[in-house]
Amino acid sequence: MLIKGNKFVDERGKLFYNNDFNLSETKRMYILENQDISIIRAWQAHKIEKRWFVAVDGQFEIKLVKIDNFENPSENLKVEKFVLSAETMDCLYIQPGYGTSIQALSDNAKLAVFSNYLLGEINDDYKFDSQKWK
């Protein structure tokens, strides 16, 4: 689900905001910065964990798949695509049960990731072949 952000501009500069992104469920955050735009971080999924993505610099393409079976997922899962830009401050909410593919679309792009679990609090990381879903 995309939570729309916005920006305000006046003579002083720009204010980027997302007043609809409720942080009350989050317990931690981290920043992803790929080495270059050819790197694709794919596919990582979580059965339990919720995540929220916000581009804080540049742009990212985020692909999602709803995992039907974590032990042996189907090859033909539907891939949804989203582009996040620091210029819009949109937030992409990733529900439990989804896999993600993350690619920077601009050099030095940074993606803030928020989670509803602390690191090590649960064992909920599932990784699949990067070529599994196109």
Secondary structure, DSSP 8 states (H G I E B T S, - for coil): -EE--EEEEETTEEEEE-TT---TT--EEEEE--SSTT-EEEEEEESS--EEEEEEESEEEEEEEE-S-SSS--TT--EEEEEEETTTT-EEEE-TTEEEEEEESSTT-EEEEEESS-TTSS---EE--TTS--
